[in-house]
Amino acid sequence: MNGTDVTVDALVGRWRRVDDGGSTTPYPQEIEFFPDRTYRATTEGTRRPVWDEAAFDVLPDGAVRIQTAHDRKVDYTARRSGDLLTLAAGDASVTYRRMPPGPSTNG
């Protein structure tokens, strides 16, 4: 799949980071995209991740626009290949693997 195959529906769900390409950008360990075009991210450690929780959108060209932890909106090229999702902006990229649905952790 290429970037034009990335849709909101294709993103909805939980994703776990598998590779950050050695980037210094503090990408979250996990990110969950919701149907209402919001997301929530979690990380390990004390550094605040570049994404925490805010809004996202999929643009007509398949890029993903994510509102960052600093309220900026950044467009990431997006590529899906099976259960892998790679988001890239500039020299930084991160790859996530879709996590299987599991029981709710809300309670």
ABEGO torsion letter per residue (X at the ends): XBAAABBAAAABEBBBBABAGGBABBBBABBBBBAAGBBBBBBBEABBBABABBBBBBBAAGBBBBBBAAGBBBBBBBBBBEABBBBBBEABBBBBBBBBBBBBAAX
